[in-house]
Amino acid sequence: MDDMLDRKFIQDNPERVRAKLKDRGMDLPLDDLLRLFNENKAFLQQVEELRFKQNSASKEIGRKKQTGEDAASDIAEMKGLSDRIKELDDERKELDERVRERLLDIPNLPDDSVPVGTNVGGNVEVRRIGDFPLFSFEPKPHWDVGTDLGILDFERAGKITGARFAVYLGAGARLERALISFMLDIHTLEKGYEEMLPPFIANEDSLTGTGQLPKFEEDLFKLRGFPWYLIPTAEVPLANYYRGEILDGGILPRRFAAWTPCFRSEAGSYGKDIRGLIRQHQFNKVELVSFCLPEDSTDELEKMTADAEDVLKRLGLPYRVIVLCTGDMGFAAAKTYDIEVWMPHRKEYIEISSVSNCTDFQARRADIRFKRERGAKPEFVHILNGSGVAVGRTVCAILENNQQEDGSVLIPEALRPYMGGLERISV
């Protein structure tokens, strides 16, 4: 794996890096990292000087052997040089690992267009789409709607596994399945993504590549007795599909869409959204990932956001788009748009999709490069990811926004062909 951030950029622009990290609300010991860079450079210079001496000694030994002179002292000197070079190489490898560990803890730098802020209060609304539904009654939360219709069972899910799991039944199970097919068809048949069904388990290198490891291990479920983790999002297997490869730039952009279950420990979220489907340990999501040329990633972010929005437009769900501020962005992101759907019971928007341009951050960690033409120097691709969208939260939004006074729920018209023509879920 390569550097997570370009070492040369950090060395040449330490104040800019400090300022960008400060915008993220981080005060990392950058001076220590710069000192390690300098130590590493000094090691390399020593090794180069010793190798030059080693080559000179080797030539001198060859000359003396040809003329019959005694080369014993030169041979001893060359052995001493070889031993010292090996020592320095071992020390440099240890130093390089320390540098890599420091770099793994540094997040991506925010794009200049990202608003500066310390938390969610600094996020900026970009647009609102759709009208809020009007009710002649007090709208119920989705968990009550689903339970009353007999399509959601949280109590028995808790018996089977524990808290923050759900059982879908009948039309509820079909609704979840229909949404997955609906979303995948939009993205693959109309938007230019290739469908992928990846493994739901990933290794440490894959999770390091996308930025979950080592910093966010507590958020993951690790398999006992195996060096594997359950994936927290399909972004992990999709973004690692080309790990360690050099691509032909002519195939870019390369876009993938995948449905997977996602598994998250929800560490640090105890007490938040305990009821219902909003914050589960296991949930379904359709994920979008794009590998593109560096100069195209800004436009690609806009396209992917629009693609995710189109799902909600077709379902007739009111939503808004916000751009996250520097203090609220994910670790790997340089810029992120969140799409938030309206939830009538809460009387607020909740996130249903997050679309991020990670620039070359993940590509450096996963060593994914491309060549513009034969013989050209390899460059790092830009990788973007986004939910297209979270399926369980879409179920929540449909149940709450489309609930009727008699307790039934109207199926969005665009979804009815995927529901066998069903127009309404009733008791």
BAMIFI-159983 format. One record per residue (C-alpha): residue in three letters; x negated, y, z negated; residue number from 1. Coordinates in nm, 2 decimals. Example, Ala and Ser with C-alpha at 12.3 -4.5 7.8 and 13.67 -1.06 7.14 Angstrom:
<rs>
(ALA, (-1.23, -0.45, -0.78), 1),
(SER, (-1.37, -0.11, -0.71), 2),
</rs>
This chain:
<rs>
(MET, (0.00, 0.00, 0.00), 1),
(ASP, (-0.11, 0.35, 0.07), 2),
(ASP, (-0.09, 0.67, -0.14), 3),
(MET, (0.26, 0.77, -0.25), 4),
(LEU, (0.18, 1.13, -0.18), 5),
(ASP, (-0.11, 1.22, 0.05), 6),
(ARG, (-0.42, 1.25, -0.16), 7),
(LYS, (-0.57, 1.51, 0.07), 8),
(PHE, (-0.26, 1.72, 0.05), 9),
(ILE, (-0.28, 1.71, -0.33), 10),
(GLN, (-0.65, 1.79, -0.33), 11),
(ASP, (-0.61, 2.08, -0.08), 12),
(ASN, (-0.28, 2.22, -0.23), 13),
(PRO, (-0.29, 2.15, -0.61), 14),
(GLU, (-0.10, 2.47, -0.70), 15),
(ARG, (0.18, 2.40, -0.44), 16),
(VAL, (0.21, 2.05, -0.58), 17),
(ARG, (0.23, 2.18, -0.93), 18),
(ALA, (0.50, 2.43, -0.84), 19),
(LYS, (0.71, 2.17, -0.66), 20),
(LEU, (0.69, 1.93, -0.95), 21),
(LYS, (0.78, 2.22, -1.19), 22),
(ASP, (1.08, 2.28, -0.97), 23),
(ARG, (1.18, 1.92, -1.04), 24),
(GLY, (1.14, 1.99, -1.42), 25),
(MET, (0.82, 1.78, -1.44), 26),
(ASP, (0.49, 1.88, -1.60), 27),
(LEU, (0.25, 1.60, -1.49), 28),
(PRO, (-0.12, 1.61, -1.58), 29),
(LEU, (-0.24, 1.69, -1.23), 30),
(ASP, (-0.58, 1.80, -1.36), 31),
(ASP, (-0.65, 1.45, -1.47), 32),
(LEU, (-0.55, 1.31, -1.13), 33),
(LEU, (-0.78, 1.57, -0.95), 34),
(ARG, (-1.06, 1.47, -1.18), 35),
(LEU, (-1.01, 1.10, -1.08), 36),
(PHE, (-1.01, 1.20, -0.72), 37),
(ASN, (-1.35, 1.37, -0.77), 38),
(GLU, (-1.49, 1.07, -0.96), 39),
(ASN, (-1.38, 0.85, -0.68), 40),
(LYS, (-1.55, 1.07, -0.42), 41),
(ALA, (-1.87, 1.07, -0.62), 42),
(PHE, (-1.86, 0.69, -0.63), 43),
(LEU, (-1.83, 0.67, -0.26), 44),
(GLN, (-2.12, 0.91, -0.21), 45),
(GLN, (-2.34, 0.70, -0.43), 46),
(VAL, (-2.25, 0.38, -0.25), 47),
(GLU, (-2.32, 0.55, 0.09), 48),
(GLU, (-2.66, 0.67, -0.03), 49),
(LEU, (-2.74, 0.32, -0.17), 50),
(ARG, (-2.63, 0.15, 0.15), 51),
(PHE, (-2.85, 0.38, 0.35), 52),
(LYS, (-3.15, 0.28, 0.13), 53),
(GLN, (-3.05, -0.08, 0.16), 54),
(ASN, (-3.05, -0.06, 0.54), 55),
(SER, (-3.39, 0.11, 0.54), 56),
(ALA, (-3.53, -0.16, 0.30), 57),
(SER, (-3.39, -0.43, 0.53), 58),
(LYS, (-3.57, -0.28, 0.83), 59),
(GLU, (-3.89, -0.25, 0.63), 60),
(ILE, (-3.87, -0.61, 0.52), 61),
(GLY, (-3.82, -0.71, 0.89), 62),
(ARG, (-4.12, -0.51, 0.99), 63),
(LYS, (-4.34, -0.65, 0.72), 64),
(LYS, (-4.24, -1.01, 0.80), 65),
(GLN, (-4.33, -0.95, 1.17), 66),
(THR, (-4.68, -0.81, 1.07), 67),
(GLY, (-4.74, -1.07, 0.80), 68),
(GLU, (-4.74, -0.82, 0.52), 69),
(ASP, (-4.61, -0.91, 0.17), 70),
(ALA, (-4.24, -0.80, 0.15), 71),
(ALA, (-4.17, -0.94, -0.20), 72),
(SER, (-4.13, -0.60, -0.37), 73),
(ASP, (-3.90, -0.48, -0.08), 74),
(ILE, (-3.69, -0.79, -0.12), 75),
(ALA, (-3.66, -0.73, -0.49), 76),
(GLU, (-3.57, -0.37, -0.43), 77),
(MET, (-3.30, -0.47, -0.18), 78),
(LYS, (-3.15, -0.72, -0.43), 79),
(GLY, (-3.14, -0.45, -0.69), 80),
(LEU, (-2.97, -0.22, -0.45), 81),
(SER, (-2.71, -0.49, -0.36), 82),
(ASP, (-2.64, -0.55, -0.73), 83),
(ARG, (-2.60, -0.18, -0.80), 84),
(ILE, (-2.37, -0.14, -0.49), 85),
(LYS, (-2.15, -0.43, -0.62), 86),
(GLU, (-2.13, -0.27, -0.96), 87),
(LEU, (-2.03, 0.06, -0.82), 88),
(ASP, (-1.78, -0.10, -0.59), 89),
(ASP, (-1.62, -0.28, -0.89), 90),
(GLU, (-1.61, 0.04, -1.09), 91),
(ARG, (-1.46, 0.22, -0.79), 92),
(LYS, (-1.19, -0.04, -0.75), 93),
(GLU, (-1.09, 0.00, -1.12), 94),
(LEU, (-1.09, 0.38, -1.07), 95),
(ASP, (-0.88, 0.34, -0.75), 96),
(GLU, (-0.62, 0.14, -0.94), 97),
(ARG, (-0.60, 0.41, -1.21), 98),
(VAL, (-0.54, 0.67, -0.94), 99),
(ARG, (-0.27, 0.45, -0.78), 100),
(GLU, (-0.10, 0.41, -1.11), 101),
(ARG, (-0.09, 0.78, -1.15), 102),
(LEU, (0.04, 0.84, -0.80), 103),
(LEU, (0.32, 0.58, -0.85), 104),
(ASP, (0.46, 0.81, -1.13), 105),
(ILE, (0.47, 1.12, -0.91), 106),
(PRO, (0.81, 1.18, -0.73), 107),
(ASN, (0.85, 1.31, -0.38), 108),
(LEU, (0.82, 1.68, -0.34), 109),
(PRO, (1.14, 1.87, -0.28), 110),
(ASP, (1.19, 2.02, 0.07), 111),
(ASP, (1.17, 2.40, 0.08), 112),
(SER, (1.55, 2.41, 0.17), 113),
(VAL, (1.65, 2.25, -0.16), 114),
(PRO, (1.80, 2.48, -0.42), 115),
(VAL, (1.59, 2.51, -0.74), 116),
(GLY, (1.77, 2.40, -1.06), 117),
(THR, (1.72, 2.20, -1.37), 118),
(ASN, (2.04, 1.99, -1.37), 119),
(VAL, (2.38, 1.92, -1.20), 120),
(GLY, (2.47, 2.29, -1.27), 121),
(GLY, (2.22, 2.39, -1.00), 122),
(ASN, (2.38, 2.18, -0.73), 123),
(VAL, (2.54, 2.38, -0.44), 124),
(GLU, (2.86, 2.30, -0.27), 125),
(VAL, (2.83, 2.29, 0.11), 126),
(ARG, (3.19, 2.22, 0.21), 127),
(ARG, (3.53, 2.08, 0.11), 128),
(ILE, (3.74, 1.86, 0.33), 129),
(GLY, (4.11, 1.76, 0.27), 130),
(ASP, (4.39, 1.87, 0.04), 131),
(PHE, (4.45, 1.74, -0.30), 132),
(PRO, (4.76, 1.52, -0.32), 133),
(LEU, (5.06, 1.67, -0.49), 134),
(PHE, (5.25, 1.45, -0.75), 135),
(SER, (5.59, 1.49, -0.90), 136),
(PHE, (5.46, 1.28, -1.19), 137),
(GLU, (5.15, 1.25, -1.40), 138),
(PRO, (4.90, 1.04, -1.20), 139),
(LYS, (4.76, 0.74, -1.37), 140),
(PRO, (4.39, 0.64, -1.38), 141),
(HIS, (4.30, 0.37, -1.12), 142),
(TRP, (4.25, 0.10, -1.39), 143),
(ASP, (4.61, 0.14, -1.50), 144),
(VAL, (4.73, 0.15, -1.14), 145),
(GLY, (4.54, -0.17, -1.06), 146),
(THR, (4.63, -0.35, -1.38), 147),
(ASP, (5.00, -0.27, -1.35), 148),
(LEU, (5.00, -0.40, -0.99), 149),
(GLY, (4.82, -0.72, -1.09), 150),
(ILE, (4.53, -0.65, -0.85), 151),
(LEU, (4.26, -0.57, -1.11), 152),
(ASP, (4.18, -0.77, -1.43), 153),
(PHE, (3.91, -0.62, -1.66), 154),
(GLU, (4.00, -0.82, -1.97), 155),
(ARG, (3.94, -1.17, -1.81), 156),
(ALA, (3.63, -1.03, -1.63), 157),
(GLY, (3.50, -0.95, -1.98), 158),
(LYS, (3.56, -1.30, -2.09), 159),
(ILE, (3.38, -1.44, -1.79), 160),
(THR, (3.08, -1.21, -1.81), 161),
(GLY, (3.11, -0.91, -2.03), 162),
(ALA, (3.19, -0.54, -2.02), 163),
(ARG, (3.16, -0.34, -1.70), 164),
(PHE, (3.27, -0.62, -1.47), 165),
(ALA, (3.60, -0.66, -1.29), 166),
(VAL, (3.81, -0.94, -1.12), 167),
(TYR, (4.00, -0.83, -0.81), 168),
(LEU, (4.31, -1.03, -0.73), 169),
(GLY, (4.54, -1.07, -0.43), 170),
(ALA, (4.58, -0.74, -0.24), 171),
(GLY, (4.31, -0.59, -0.45), 172),
(ALA, (4.05, -0.85, -0.33), 173),
(ARG, (4.18, -0.80, 0.02), 174),
(LEU, (4.15, -0.42, -0.01), 175),
(GLU, (3.78, -0.45, -0.12), 176),
(ARG, (3.71, -0.69, 0.17), 177),
(ALA, (3.90, -0.48, 0.42), 178),
(LEU, (3.70, -0.16, 0.32), 179),
(ILE, (3.37, -0.35, 0.37), 180),
(SER, (3.47, -0.45, 0.73), 181),
(PHE, (3.62, -0.11, 0.80), 182),
(MET, (3.30, 0.07, 0.70), 183),
(LEU, (3.07, -0.17, 0.88), 184),
(ASP, (3.28, -0.15, 1.20), 185),
(ILE, (3.26, 0.23, 1.20), 186),
(HIS, (2.88, 0.24, 1.15), 187),
(THR, (2.79, -0.05, 1.38), 188),
(LEU, (3.04, -0.01, 1.66), 189),
(GLU, (3.05, 0.37, 1.68), 190),
(LYS, (2.76, 0.53, 1.50), 191),
(GLY, (2.45, 0.34, 1.63), 192),
(TYR, (2.35, 0.12, 1.33), 193),
(GLU, (2.26, -0.24, 1.36), 194),
(GLU, (2.42, -0.47, 1.10), 195),
(MET, (2.19, -0.66, 0.87), 196),
(LEU, (2.28, -0.91, 0.60), 197),
(PRO, (1.96, -0.91, 0.38), 198),
(PRO, (1.86, -1.10, 0.07), 199),
(PHE, (2.03, -0.98, -0.25), 200),
(ILE, (1.71, -1.05, -0.44), 201),
(ALA, (1.38, -0.86, -0.39), 202),
(ASN, (1.02, -0.89, -0.51), 203),
(GLU, (0.81, -0.64, -0.70), 204),
(ASP, (0.64, -0.50, -0.38), 205),
(SER, (0.98, -0.42, -0.23), 206),
(LEU, (1.10, -0.23, -0.54), 207),
(THR, (0.77, -0.05, -0.56), 208),
(GLY, (0.80, 0.05, -0.20), 209),
(THR, (1.14, 0.22, -0.25), 210),
(GLY, (1.04, 0.38, -0.58), 211),
(GLN, (1.24, 0.17, -0.84), 212),
(LEU, (0.92, 0.03, -0.98), 213),
(PRO, (0.73, 0.08, -1.19), 214),
(LYS, (0.91, 0.39, -1.33), 215),
(PHE, (1.27, 0.26, -1.34), 216),
(GLU, (1.24, -0.11, -1.44), 217),
(GLU, (1.49, -0.08, -1.72), 218),
(ASP, (1.76, -0.01, -1.47), 219),
(LEU, (1.70, -0.35, -1.30), 220),
(PHE, (1.81, -0.71, -1.36), 221),
(LYS, (1.50, -0.93, -1.35), 222),
(LEU, (1.54, -1.30, -1.29), 223),
(ARG, (1.40, -1.51, -1.57), 224),
(GLY, (1.11, -1.73, -1.46), 225),
(PHE, (1.08, -1.57, -1.12), 226),
(PRO, (0.89, -1.26, -1.00), 227),
(TRP, (1.22, -1.13, -0.85), 228),
(TYR, (1.49, -0.88, -0.92), 229),
(LEU, (1.86, -0.85, -0.82), 230),
(ILE, (1.88, -0.55, -0.58), 231),
(PRO, (2.02, -0.23, -0.72), 232),
(THR, (2.11, -0.12, -0.37), 233),
(ALA, (2.07, -0.25, -0.01), 234),
(GLU, (1.83, 0.04, 0.04), 235),
(VAL, (1.56, -0.19, -0.11), 236),
(PRO, (1.56, -0.48, 0.14), 237),
(LEU, (1.65, -0.25, 0.43), 238),
(ALA, (1.38, 0.01, 0.37), 239),
(ASN, (1.12, -0.28, 0.32), 240),
(TYR, (1.22, -0.46, 0.64), 241),
(TYR, (0.91, -0.32, 0.82), 242),
(ARG, (0.68, -0.31, 0.52), 243),
(GLY, (0.31, -0.33, 0.62), 244),
(GLU, (0.39, -0.29, 0.99), 245),
(ILE, (0.29, -0.05, 1.26), 246),
(LEU, (0.59, 0.02, 1.49), 247),
(ASP, (0.61, 0.13, 1.85), 248),
(GLY, (0.73, 0.49, 1.82), 249),
(GLY, (0.95, 0.43, 2.12), 250),
(ILE, (1.20, 0.22, 1.92), 251),
(LEU, (1.27, 0.51, 1.67), 252),
(PRO, (1.51, 0.60, 1.53), 253),
(ARG, (1.59, 0.25, 1.40), 254),
(ARG, (1.91, 0.24, 1.21), 255),
(PHE, (2.05, -0.04, 0.99), 256),
(ALA, (2.38, -0.08, 0.80), 257),
(ALA, (2.44, -0.35, 0.54), 258),
(TRP, (2.70, -0.46, 0.29), 259),
(THR, (2.56, -0.61, -0.03), 260),
(PRO, (2.66, -0.64, -0.39), 261),
(CYS, (2.45, -0.41, -0.61), 262),
(PHE, (2.33, -0.49, -0.96), 263),
(ARG, (2.24, -0.22, -1.21), 264),
(SER, (2.18, -0.24, -1.59), 265),
(GLU, (2.31, 0.12, -1.62), 266),
(ALA, (2.05, 0.19, -1.88), 267),
(GLY, (2.10, 0.52, -2.05), 268),
(SER, (2.46, 0.55, -1.93), 269),
(TYR, (2.63, 0.39, -2.23), 270),
(GLY, (2.96, 0.57, -2.32), 271),
(LYS, (3.00, 0.70, -1.96), 272),
(ASP, (3.29, 0.58, -1.75), 273),
(ILE, (3.33, 0.27, -1.97), 274),
(ARG, (3.68, 0.19, -1.82), 275),
(GLY, (3.75, 0.10, -1.47), 276),
(LEU, (3.54, 0.06, -1.16), 277),
(ILE, (3.33, 0.38, -1.16), 278),
(ARG, (3.02, 0.25, -1.34), 279),
(GLN, (3.00, -0.13, -1.31), 280),
(HIS, (2.70, -0.37, -1.35), 281),
(GLN, (2.80, -0.53, -1.02), 282),
(PHE, (2.96, -0.35, -0.73), 283),
(ASN, (2.98, -0.36, -0.35), 284),
(LYS, (2.83, -0.09, -0.12), 285),
(VAL, (2.77, -0.04, 0.24), 286),
(GLU, (2.43, 0.11, 0.28), 287),
(LEU, (2.27, 0.30, 0.57), 288),
(VAL, (1.89, 0.32, 0.63), 289),
(SER, (1.71, 0.49, 0.91), 290),
(PHE, (1.35, 0.48, 1.02), 291),
(CYS, (1.27, 0.79, 1.24), 292),
(LEU, (1.00, 1.02, 1.37), 293),
(PRO, (0.89, 1.28, 1.12), 294),
(GLU, (1.01, 1.57, 1.33), 295),
(ASP, (1.36, 1.41, 1.35), 296),
(SER, (1.43, 1.34, 0.98), 297),
(THR, (1.60, 1.68, 0.91), 298),
(ASP, (1.86, 1.62, 1.19), 299),
(GLU, (1.89, 1.25, 1.09), 300),
(LEU, (1.99, 1.35, 0.74), 301),
(GLU, (2.27, 1.56, 0.88), 302),
(LYS, (2.39, 1.28, 1.11), 303),
(MET, (2.39, 1.02, 0.83), 304),
(THR, (2.58, 1.25, 0.60), 305),
(ALA, (2.84, 1.31, 0.87), 306),
(ASP, (2.86, 0.93, 0.93), 307),
(ALA, (2.94, 0.87, 0.57), 308),
(GLU, (3.19, 1.16, 0.56), 309),
(ASP, (3.37, 1.01, 0.86), 310),
(VAL, (3.47, 0.70, 0.65), 311),
(LEU, (3.65, 0.93, 0.40), 312),
(LYS, (3.81, 1.14, 0.67), 313),
(ARG, (3.96, 0.84, 0.83), 314),
(LEU, (4.10, 0.72, 0.50), 315),
(GLY, (4.25, 1.06, 0.44), 316),
(LEU, (4.07, 1.11, 0.10), 317),
(PRO, (3.98, 1.46, -0.01), 318),
(TYR, (3.61, 1.52, -0.07), 319),
(ARG, (3.33, 1.77, -0.09), 320),
(VAL, (2.97, 1.77, 0.00), 321),
(ILE, (2.70, 1.92, -0.23), 322),
(VAL, (2.33, 1.96, -0.19), 323),
(LEU, (2.14, 1.85, -0.50), 324),
(CYS, (1.91, 2.09, -0.67), 325),
(THR, (1.54, 2.00, -0.74), 326),
(GLY, (1.62, 1.89, -1.10), 327),
(ASP, (1.90, 1.65, -1.00), 328),
(MET, (1.74, 1.47, -0.71), 329),
(GLY, (1.64, 1.10, -0.71), 330),
(PHE, (1.27, 1.01, -0.75), 331),
(ALA, (1.20, 0.93, -0.38), 332),
(ALA, (1.41, 1.20, -0.22), 333),
(ALA, (1.29, 1.53, -0.06), 334),
(LYS, (1.65, 1.64, 0.00), 335),
(THR, (1.98, 1.48, -0.09), 336),
(TYR, (2.35, 1.54, -0.01), 337),
(ASP, (2.60, 1.39, -0.24), 338),
(ILE, (2.95, 1.33, -0.11), 339),
(GLU, (3.21, 1.35, -0.39), 340),
(VAL, (3.57, 1.22, -0.36), 341),
(TRP, (3.86, 1.37, -0.55), 342),
(MET, (4.00, 1.17, -0.84), 343),
(PRO, (4.35, 1.30, -0.95), 344),
(HIS, (4.35, 1.15, -1.30), 345),
(ARG, (4.02, 1.30, -1.39), 346),
(LYS, (4.10, 1.63, -1.20), 347),
(GLU, (3.75, 1.63, -1.07), 348),
(TYR, (3.52, 1.50, -0.79), 349),
(ILE, (3.30, 1.20, -0.84), 350),
(GLU, (3.01, 1.08, -0.63), 351),
(ILE, (3.09, 0.82, -0.37), 352),
(SER, (2.79, 0.86, -0.15), 353),
(SER, (2.44, 0.99, -0.18), 354),
(VAL, (2.24, 1.05, 0.14), 355),
(SER, (1.86, 1.13, 0.11), 356),
(ASN, (1.57, 1.22, 0.33), 357),
(CYS, (1.27, 1.05, 0.17), 358),
(THR, (1.04, 1.18, 0.44), 359),
(ASP, (0.72, 0.97, 0.43), 360),
(PHE, (0.73, 0.90, 0.06), 361),
(GLN, (0.86, 0.54, 0.08), 362),
(ALA, (0.67, 0.47, 0.40), 363),
(ARG, (0.35, 0.55, 0.22), 364),
(ARG, (0.44, 0.32, -0.06), 365),
(ALA, (0.54, 0.04, 0.18), 366),
(ASP, (0.28, 0.12, 0.44), 367),
(ILE, (0.52, 0.16, 0.74), 368),
(ARG, (0.36, 0.35, 1.03), 369),
(PHE, (0.42, 0.40, 1.40), 370),
(LYS, (0.22, 0.49, 1.71), 371),
(ARG, (0.35, 0.75, 1.96), 372),
(GLU, (0.16, 0.57, 2.24), 373),
(ARG, (-0.10, 0.30, 2.29), 374),
(GLY, (-0.43, 0.40, 2.13), 375),
(ALA, (-0.28, 0.68, 1.92), 376),
(LYS, (-0.36, 0.72, 1.56), 377),
(PRO, (-0.08, 0.55, 1.34), 378),
(GLU, (0.14, 0.79, 1.15), 379),
(PHE, (0.39, 0.73, 0.87), 380),
(VAL, (0.75, 0.71, 0.96), 381),
(HIS, (1.02, 0.90, 0.78), 382),
(ILE, (1.28, 0.69, 0.60), 383),
(LEU, (1.63, 0.80, 0.51), 384),
(ASN, (1.90, 0.62, 0.31), 385),
(GLY, (2.27, 0.68, 0.22), 386),
(SER, (2.58, 0.51, 0.10), 387),
(GLY, (2.83, 0.46, 0.38), 388),
(VAL, (3.00, 0.43, 0.12), 389),
(ALA, (3.04, 0.28, -0.23), 390),
(VAL, (3.33, 0.03, -0.19), 391),
(GLY, (3.45, 0.01, -0.55), 392),
(ARG, (3.47, 0.38, -0.58), 393),
(THR, (3.67, 0.40, -0.26), 394),
(VAL, (3.92, 0.15, -0.41), 395),
(CYS, (3.94, 0.39, -0.71), 396),
(ALA, (4.01, 0.69, -0.49), 397),
(ILE, (4.27, 0.51, -0.28), 398),
(LEU, (4.45, 0.38, -0.59), 399),
(GLU, (4.46, 0.72, -0.76), 400),
(ASN, (4.52, 0.95, -0.45), 401),
(ASN, (4.78, 0.72, -0.29), 402),
(GLN, (4.97, 0.61, -0.59), 403),
(GLN, (5.35, 0.65, -0.58), 404),
(GLU, (5.60, 0.73, -0.86), 405),
(ASP, (5.73, 0.37, -0.85), 406),
(GLY, (5.38, 0.24, -0.92), 407),
(SER, (5.31, 0.12, -0.56), 408),
(VAL, (5.00, 0.24, -0.36), 409),
(LEU, (5.01, 0.34, 0.01), 410),
(ILE, (4.74, 0.18, 0.22), 411),
(PRO, (4.56, 0.44, 0.44), 412),
(GLU, (4.69, 0.41, 0.80), 413),
(ALA, (4.34, 0.35, 0.94), 414),
(LEU, (4.29, 0.06, 0.70), 415),
(ARG, (4.62, -0.12, 0.77), 416),
(PRO, (4.48, -0.33, 1.06), 417),
(TYR, (4.22, -0.47, 0.82), 418),
(MET, (4.50, -0.55, 0.57), 419),
(GLY, (4.71, -0.76, 0.81), 420),
(GLY, (4.94, -0.47, 0.87), 421),
(LEU, (5.02, -0.42, 0.50), 422),
(GLU, (5.14, -0.06, 0.44), 423),
(ARG, (5.19, -0.06, 0.06), 424),
(ILE, (5.07, -0.26, -0.24), 425),
(SER, (5.37, -0.32, -0.47), 426),
(VAL, (5.44, -0.54, -0.77), 427),
</rs>
